[in-house]
Amino acid sequence: METTSGFKNKVALVVGGASGMGEAAVRLLARAGCRTHVFDVKPAAEGLFQTCDVRDYGQVQRCVQKVVDQESRIDLLFVAAGVHLFANIEDTSIEEFERVLSINLKGTFYVLKEVLPIMRKQCSGNVVLMGSDQVFIGKGCSTVYGLTKAAIGQLTKSSAIDYAQYNVRVNCICPGTIDTPMVGPSVERFHQMSGTPVKEIHAMLRKAQPIQRLGTPEEIGKAVMFLLSDDCPFMTGALVCADGGYTCQ
């Protein structure tokens, strides 16, 4: 699904672009000819980097304004910042609840609040938000993470309706289990709770996918590129599964 349609010299912003699926998208966008800006709490290997903690609305405002001061526009946005938490309600501390909510949901809202007015004034723009297979289904010990991703699905659809008249498209990529740095802490927490060996947990994760393996960040990055490209101009408000067939079961 790799595409370079309509990317040359466009200004892209990837939030959470220092690792995982965000980093993969940064590489692909840069290769396609975008001027790619990256917001993250840790340095990015590629792109025009700014330190930005999406939990802080003031930081988001300042970082977006800096991009606009440099570029005068933002054409493409991928909000990939997020954290996972393996826990049910009883095992979730209030601090963990606030952290996941602040990064996954509030942070996405803050970025949209700053970038969508820019795209509205341009009368153009493509946005991709980071969902999950949990936009569609529930999973055990994933209460807070799941609720934030379900909310991202609704945020996608509402924003798509509100900004369609301004030629701004908003879609949501919904990955399954992807081999990123986020997997490790959840595997370790499950190991500590259950005593199941780590190697066995990884094998269970692979076996749970009809495709019999985890996805790669690059595979999700290519799907994001398609959604950001000019190849799907009639597509907005879509929740796009990329989960190795997991939600088909």
N, C-alpha and C positions, 0 to 999 in steps of 0.2 A: 504494500500500500504506500510505498515511498513516493513522494511527489515533491516537485519544486514549483508547482503552479502558482504564480502570482506573488512570490516571496521576495524577489530581488529588490533591494533598497527599502523594504518596509521596516518599520520600527516595531520590534517585538519586546514584550516584557514577560519574563517567566518568574513567578514568585515561588520560592522554594526550589531554585534551580541549581543548587550546589551538589545535589546527590540524587540518586535514584531516578525516578521517571522524569523529574524536572530537569535533571542534568542531561539525560538522553535527549529531551526535546531541545534544550539549548544547543547541543552539538548539531542536531539536524537543522535547526533554524539558521545557525551560523553558516553551515555548509550550503544552504539554499540561498544565501545572499542577504539575510536579514541583519540589520543592526540590532543586536540582541542584548537587552539589559536584564540583569539578574538581581533579584532581592533574596537574601537569605541571612540567617544568623551566623553562618560560617562561610569562609571565602569560597568562591566558585573558581573552578579551573579555567572556564571559558566565559566569554561575554563581558559586558561592562557592569562591574559588580558594585552594589551598595549593600552595606549591612542594614538589615531591616528586620525587626521583630514585629510580625503582623499583629501581635496582641496589643501593640501600642498604636492607637489611631494617629497620634501626632507624628510618629515615625513614618507611618504609611503616607500621610499627607506630604511630609517633607521629601520623601524619596520619589514619589510620583511627580511632584512639582519639579524636582531636579531633572527628571527625564524630559518633561515637557519643556523646561528651559533650554535643554540641549538640543532637542529634536523638533519641538513645536507640534508634535503629534504622537499618538500611540495607535498603531494599526492592529496589533495582535496581542492578546493577553492569554496566558495559561497560568492558572492559579493552582500550583501543585503542592503548596505547603500543607503539611499535615502530620499528625502523630496517631499512633495506634495505642489502644489499651486493651489488654486481655483481662477482663474482670466482669463479674456480675454486679448487680446493684450493691449488695451487702459488702462486697470486697473492694468497692470503689470508694476511695477517700474523697472528701469534699475538695481537697486540693487537686486531686487527679481529675475530678469532674470539671472543675473550673479550667484547668490547663487544656484538656482536650477540646472543650467547648470554645475556649478563647482562640486557639490556633486554628482548628478545623472550620468552625462556623463563623465566629466573630471576625477572625482575620480575613476570611473570604469576603464577608460583607464589607469590611473596611476598604479592601482593595477595589471592589466593585463601586463603592460609593464615590471613590476618587477617579476611577478610570472611565466609567460609563458616561459621565457628563462630557468628558473630552471627546469620546467617540460620537456622542449625540451631536455635538457642535460640528464635528467633521462630516457628519452624515455617512459614516462608514466605520466598520470595525468588526473583528471576529474574536470571540471569547470562548475559551474552554475551561470549565471548572472540573475539579477532581472529585469524582464520585467514588463508587465502589460497587461490587456486586451486592453490597448491603443496602443500596438504593432499592433493590427489588426483593431481597430476602432477609430473614433474620438468621443470626448465628449465635450459638451459645457463648457466654462470657464475652460479649461484645456490645454491651448495652449502650454505653456512652458513645463509643466510636460509631456504632450503627445509627444512633439517633442523629448524630451530626451529618452523616452521609445521606440519610433519608432527607434531611432538611436541605442539603445541597441540591438534591434532585428537584425539590419544590422551588428553590431559589433560581435554578436554571430555567424552569418553565415560566415562572412569573416574569423574570427579567427578559426572557425571549419575547413574551407578549408585549411588554412595556416598550421595548426598544426596536421592535421590528420595523416600525414606521420610520425610523431613522437610519435604516439600512445597517443595523448592528445585529449580528447573529450571536446567540449564546447557546452553546451545547455543553454536554457533560460526558466525559469519558468515565466509564465504570469498570475499572479493572477487577480481576479476581485476585488470587494470591500471586504476587509478583516477587521475584528474587531481588529484594532491595534491602538496605540496612534496617528497615522497619521490621523485617521478619524476625531477626535475631532476638530482640527483647521479649517479644510475645512467645517465642519458642522457649526461651529461658524461664519465663514466668509459668508457662504450662508445665515445664519440667519440674519446677520447684513445687507446684501445687499437686502434681499427680505422681511424681517419681518416675515418669516415663523417660527412658533415655533419649537424649537430644537427637541422635541419629535415627531413632525410631519415629520420633515426631516429624522429622523432615521427610521420611519415607511415607508417613501417613498423609502429609500435605500433598505430596506428589500423586499418591494413589487416589486421593479424593477428586482429582481433576480428570474428566474424561480423556483429556489429551495426555494424561499420565506424566505431567511435568509442571513446574511452575513457569509462569510467564517471565519474560525478560524486560527490563526497562526500555530497551530499544524497540521492542514490539509495541509497547504502549506509546512510546514517542512517535512512531510512525502513524499510529491511529490518530494521535493528537494533530500531527501535521496534516493529515487528510481533513480533519475538522476545521483547521485554521486556513486551509487552502481555498482557492477559488473554484475547486472542483465540485463543491456541494453548495451552490448558492441558494438553493431552495430548502436547505436544512437548518432549522433552528428549533430550540426547545427539545432537542433529542437527547435521550439517555442511552448512550451507546455502550453496549456490553463488549468487553474484551477479557474474557474470563476462562478461556480454554474449555468452554461448554459447561461450566459448573452450574449455572442457573438453569440449564436445560433439563437437569435431572429431576 
